[in-house]
Amino acid sequence: MPITFYSILHIVSVILLAGITFSAIASPQPERRKNMLMGSGIVAMVVLITGFGALARLGLPFQGWVAIKVLCWLVLAMATPMAFRRSEQAGLWRAVTFGAILIAVLMVELKPF
């Protein structure tokens, strides 16, 4: 697969993961829980697979900025289940999700280490 395929699918799936997460934070209704958790899990796996696929197609080694992005991915993958478990802390999860996305974007653009 070409790098363009991995890049586009990675970006679209990150946007979908963020949308699912923010939707769960905004409205953590119990009847939506199963579908939201299933959707976020599937999309989170697509994010991980396409991210490493793009890294392999570019021929880049596993560097520090990649490790930080994996950590941000883990935070995003955990945010949806935590939004349902700790719905009273919606503000905290909103800030954590936004921060993880911001840090991930900074890492991929700046590649500081």
ZALUMFI-319957 format. One line per 8 residues: number of its first residue (from 1); their letters; for each residue x, y, z of N, C-alpha, C. Coordinates in nm, 4 decimals, decimal comma. Example, Ala and Ser with C-alpha at 12.3 -4.5 7.8 and 13.67 -1.06 7.14 Angstrom:
<atoms>
1 = AS = 1,3190:-0,5690:0,7800:1,2300:-0,4500:0,7800:1,3200:-0,3300:0,7800; 1,2850:-0,2250:0,7080:1,3670:-0,1060:0,7140:1,2900:0,0030:0,7870
</atoms>
This chain:
<atoms>
1 = MPITFYSI = 0,0841:-0,1182:0,0000:0,0000:0,0000:0,0000:0,0890:0,1251:0,0000; 0,0483:0,2267:-0,0714:0,1286:0,3494:-0,0740:0,1148:0,4283:0,0562; 0,2118:0,5122:0,0813:0,2136:0,5928:0,2036:0,0912:0,6838:0,2110; 0,0422:0,7305:0,0966:-0,0762:0,8178:0,0951:-0,1967:0,7473:0,1547; -0,2130:0,6190:0,1233:-0,3241:0,5411:0,1788:-0,3158:0,5381:0,3311; -0,1975:0,5048:0,3837:-0,1803:0,4986:0,5290:-0,2030:0,6352:0,5938; -0,1490:0,7404:0,5335:-0,1617:0,8744:0,5909:-0,3068:0,9202:0,5973; -0,3786:0,9036:0,4869:-0,5182:0,9481:0,4830:-0,6035:0,8670:0,5802
9 = LHIVSVIL = -0,5872:0,7354:0,5785:-0,6650:0,6513:0,6699:-0,6310:0,6809:0,8154; -0,5045:0,7099:0,8443:-0,4622:0,7429:0,9809:-0,5270:0,8729:1,0276; -0,5215:0,9744:0,9453:-0,5783:1,1045:0,9831:-0,7299:1,0955:0,9995; -0,7963:1,0289:0,9070:-0,9426:1,0153:0,9164:-0,9809:0,9362:1,0415; -0,9076:0,8303:1,0713:-0,9418:0,7497:1,1888:-0,9124:0,8249:1,3188; -0,8104:0,9091:1,3207:-0,7852:0,9914:1,4402:-0,8992:1,0911:1,4601; -0,9457:1,1497:1,3518:-1,0590:1,2426:1,3615:-1,1830:1,1696:1,4123; -1,2084:1,0501:1,3598:-1,3231:0,9709:1,4066:-1,3086:0,9329:1,5542
17 = LAGITFSA = -1,1886:0,8932:1,5949:-1,1661:0,8574:1,7355:-1,1903:0,9773:1,8264; -1,1423:1,0932:1,7852:-1,1657:1,2140:1,8648:-1,3150:1,2460:1,8705; -1,3848:1,2298:1,7592:-1,5290:1,2561:1,7572:-1,6061:1,1619:1,8469; -1,5722:1,0347:1,8421:-1,6384:0,9367:1,9285:-1,6114:0,9692:2,0751; -1,4869:1,0035:2,1043:-1,4496:1,0335:2,2425:-1,5220:1,1565:2,2940; -1,5212:1,2639:2,2169:-1,5897:1,3854:2,2613:-1,7413:1,3633:2,2697; -1,7965:1,2811:2,1830:-1,9384:1,2492:2,1903:-1,9707:1,1725:2,3183; -1,8852:1,0784:2,3548:-1,9055:1,0030:2,4793:-1,8919:1,0932:2,6012
25 = IASPQPER = -1,7991:1,1869:2,5961:-1,7809:1,2799:2,7081:-1,9021:1,3712:2,7218; -1,9558:1,4179:2,6086:-2,0688:1,5107:2,6111:-2,1989:1,4444:2,6551; -2,2156:1,3164:2,6201:-2,3418:1,2494:2,6491:-2,3185:1,1024:2,6843; -2,2739:1,0748:2,8069:-2,2437:0,9361:2,8458:-2,3671:0,8570:2,8897; -2,4634:0,8423:2,8012:-2,5861:0,7702:2,8333:-2,5597:0,6196:2,8306; -2,6086:0,5472:2,9300:-2,5819:0,4027:2,9389:-2,6242:0,3226:2,8161; -2,7318:0,3630:2,7489:-2,7775:0,2874:2,6321:-2,6838:0,3038:2,5109; -2,5986:0,4053:2,5128:-2,5021:0,4277:2,4049:-2,3677:0,3619:2,4332
33 = RKNMLMGS = -2,3480:0,3149:2,5542:-2,2176:0,2671:2,6001:-2,1590:0,1579:2,5109; -2,2347:0,0530:2,4842:-2,1822:-0,0604:2,4096:-2,1355:-0,0190:2,2694; -2,2196:0,0530:2,1974:-2,1839:0,0953:2,0618:-2,0657:0,1922:2,0604; -2,0613:0,2825:2,1563:-1,9517:0,3792:2,1630:-1,8190:0,3105:2,1952; -1,8213:0,2164:2,2894:-1,6982:0,1459:2,3254:-1,6509:0,0574:2,2102; -1,7431:-0,0081:2,1436:-1,7065:-0,0916:2,0300:-1,6482:-0,0049:1,9171; -1,7131:0,1042:1,8879:-1,6647:0,1938:1,7825:-1,5292:0,2526:1,8137; -1,5112:0,2968:1,9379:-1,3819:0,3567:1,9738:-1,2710:0,2521:1,9719
41 = GIVAMVVL = -1,3005:0,1304:2,0106:-1,1989:0,0253:2,0083:-1,1552:-0,0094:1,8673; -1,2516:-0,0223:1,7773:-1,2192:-0,0538:1,6378:-1,1394:0,0592:1,5736; -1,1854:0,1813:1,5930:-1,1169:0,2956:1,5332:-0,9777:0,3137:1,5957; -0,9650:0,2888:1,7257:-0,8339:0,3004:1,7909:-0,7349:0,2004:1,7309; -0,7815:0,0802:1,6989:-0,6927:-0,0183:1,6367:-0,6531:0,0250:1,4957; -0,7461:0,0841:1,4220:-0,7134:0,1349:1,2881:-0,6086:0,2459:1,2986; -0,6215:0,3333:1,3985:-0,5227:0,4392:1,4200:-0,3846:0,3783:1,4441; -0,3769:0,2803:1,5309:-0,2491:0,2183:1,5644:-0,1880:0,1479:1,4436
49 = ITGFGALA = -0,2674:0,0689:1,3726:-0,2167:-0,0072:1,2583:-0,1715:0,0855:1,1454; -0,2502:0,1856:1,1140:-0,2119:0,2757:1,0049:-0,0940:0,3638:1,0445; -0,0833:0,3978:1,1721:0,0319:0,4762:1,2172:0,1622:0,3994:1,2003; 0,1625:0,2742:1,2440:0,2829:0,1932:1,2280:0,3050:0,1544:1,0820; 0,1971:0,1389:1,0055:0,2111:0,1120:0,8624:0,2779:0,2283:0,7912; 0,2361:0,3498:0,8236:0,2974:0,4685:0,7637:0,4435:0,4800:0,8051; 0,4720:0,4523:0,9291:0,6099:0,4580:0,9791:0,6980:0,3584:0,9031; 0,6456:0,2384:0,8808:0,7215:0,1360:0,8075:0,7408:0,1760:0,6611
57 = RLGLPFQG = 0,6374:0,2302:0,5981:0,6496:0,2712:0,4571:0,7489:0,3849:0,4397; 0,7584:0,4718:0,5412:0,8561:0,5813:0,5356:0,9968:0,5338:0,5676; 1,0075:0,4158:0,6265:1,1385:0,3619:0,6631:1,2005:0,4294:0,7835; 1,1167:0,4860:0,8689:1,1673:0,5555:0,9874:1,1805:0,4591:1,1053; 1,2826:0,4771:1,1879:1,2964:0,3921:1,3067:1,2006:0,4388:1,4168; 1,1858:0,3550:1,5174:1,1025:0,3893:1,6333:1,1797:0,4904:1,7176; 1,1394:0,6166:1,7114:1,2088:0,7243:1,7820:1,1256:0,7730:1,8994; 1,1784:0,8702:1,9719:1,1105:0,9233:2,0888:0,9754:0,9853:2,0588
65 = WVAIKVLC = 0,9658:1,0578:1,9493:0,8381:1,1218:1,9152:0,7315:1,0169:1,8850; 0,7723:0,9011:1,8328:0,6768:0,7932:1,8064:0,6262:0,7356:1,9388; 0,7165:0,7212:2,0349:0,6763:0,6709:2,1667:0,5752:0,7648:2,2326; 0,5951:0,8943:2,2191:0,5004:0,9921:2,2748:0,3658:0,9811:2,2031; 0,3684:0,9612:2,0709:0,2421:0,9442:1,9973:0,1694:0,8174:2,0395; 0,2425:0,7101:2,0673:0,1795:0,5866:2,1147:0,1146:0,6112:2,2509; 0,1808:0,6878:2,3360:0,1238:0,7234:2,4659:-0,0034:0,8070:2,4473; -0,0014:0,9003:2,3549:-0,1215:0,9804:2,3265:-0,2340:0,8920:2,2731
73 = WLVLAMAT = -0,1990:0,7940:2,1885:-0,2979:0,6991:2,1388:-0,3618:0,6223:2,2545; -0,2791:0,5795:2,3484:-0,3298:0,5062:2,4641:-0,4261:0,5922:2,5454; -0,3923:0,7190:2,5651:-0,4805:0,8111:2,6378:-0,6130:0,8265:2,5635; -0,6073:0,8439:2,4310:-0,7309:0,8570:2,3527:-0,8135:0,7290:2,3571; -0,7477:0,6144:2,3513:-0,8204:0,4877:2,3564:-0,8864:0,4670:2,4925; -0,8270:0,5186:2,5988:-0,8834:0,5053:2,7340:-0,9904:0,6093:2,7641; -0,9910:0,7198:2,6924:-1,0794:0,8314:2,7267:-1,2276:0,7964:2,7118; -1,2640:0,7208:2,6093:-1,4055:0,6867:2,5906:-1,4575:0,5982:2,7034
81 = PMAFRRSE = -1,3894:0,4884:2,7388:-1,4395:0,4098:2,8524:-1,4424:0,4905:2,9829; -1,3431:0,5760:3,0012:-1,3407:0,6553:3,1250:-1,4521:0,7600:3,1262; -1,4934:0,8070:3,0093:-1,6045:0,9024:3,0038:-1,7327:0,8382:3,0549; -1,7500:0,7088:3,0332:-1,8681:0,6391:3,0830:-1,8534:0,6012:3,2299; -1,7334:0,5672:3,2723:-1,7130:0,5272:3,4124:-1,7113:0,6462:3,5065; -1,6534:0,7554:3,4633:-1,6387:0,8749:3,5470:-1,7042:0,9948:3,4783; -1,8325:0,9846:3,4537:-1,9017:1,0909:3,3801:-1,9066:1,2231:3,4568; -1,8907:1,2173:3,5884:-1,8903:1,3416:3,6665:-1,7632:1,4232:3,6437
89 = QAGLWRAV = -1,6609:1,3620:3,5838:-1,5348:1,4312:3,5563:-1,5218:1,4641:3,4077; -1,6290:1,5029:3,3444:-1,6307:1,5292:3,2005:-1,5314:1,6378:3,1618; -1,5205:1,7407:3,2410:-1,4267:1,8489:3,2110:-1,2825:1,8009:3,2076; -1,2476:1,7148:3,3007:-1,1127:1,6590:3,3050:-1,0853:1,5756:3,1808; -1,1790:1,4881:3,1429:-1,1580:1,4018:3,0263:-1,1554:1,4811:2,8978; -1,2317:1,5892:2,8922:-1,2286:1,6762:2,7750:-1,0901:1,7405:2,7605; -1,0353:1,7891:2,8718:-0,9030:1,8515:2,8687:-0,7937:1,7502:2,8371; -0,8023:1,6313:2,8949:-0,7034:1,5262:2,8699:-0,7065:1,4850:2,7229
97 = TFGAILIA = -0,8255:1,4691:2,6664:-0,8391:1,4313:2,5260:-0,7823:1,5393:2,4348; -0,8172:1,6629:2,4619:-0,7656:1,7733:2,3815:-0,6129:1,7804:2,3929; -0,5612:1,7653:2,5142:-0,4164:1,7694:2,5344:-0,3445:1,6574:2,4610; -0,3998:1,5376:2,4631:-0,3378:1,4246:2,3931:-0,3348:1,4488:2,2421; -0,4422:1,5029:2,1884:-0,4461:1,5322:2,0448:-0,3443:1,6409:2,0108; -0,3378:1,7447:2,0918:-0,2430:1,8540:2,0684:-0,0985:1,8036:2,0726; -0,0665:1,7245:2,1725:0,0700:1,6719:2,1847:0,1037:1,5799:2,0671; 0,0097:1,4961:2,0260:0,0339:1,4058:1,9129:0,0607:1,4845:1,7843
105 = VLMVELKP = -0,0163:1,5895:1,7611:0,0046:1,6715:1,6412:0,1400:1,7416:1,6474; 0,1746:1,7938:1,7642:0,3051:1,8589:1,7793:0,4195:1,7608:1,7552; 0,4059:1,6395:1,8051:0,5118:1,5387:1,7871:0,5326:1,5049:1,6399; 0,4243:1,4870:1,5656:0,4388:1,4480:1,4253:0,4899:1,5644:1,3403; 0,4541:1,6853:1,3753:0,4986:1,8008:1,2976:0,6415:1,8449:1,3310; 0,6770:1,8426:1,4598:0,8082:1,8921:1,5020:0,9148:1,7833:1,5097; 0,8735:1,6598:1,5411:0,9666:1,5477:1,5603:1,0880:1,5925:1,6436; 1,0628:1,6373:1,7681:1,1702:1,6970:1,8480:1,2798:1,5996:1,8918
113 = F = 1,2513:1,4721:1,8995:1,3522:1,3747:1,9407:1,3193:1,2381:1,8862
</atoms>
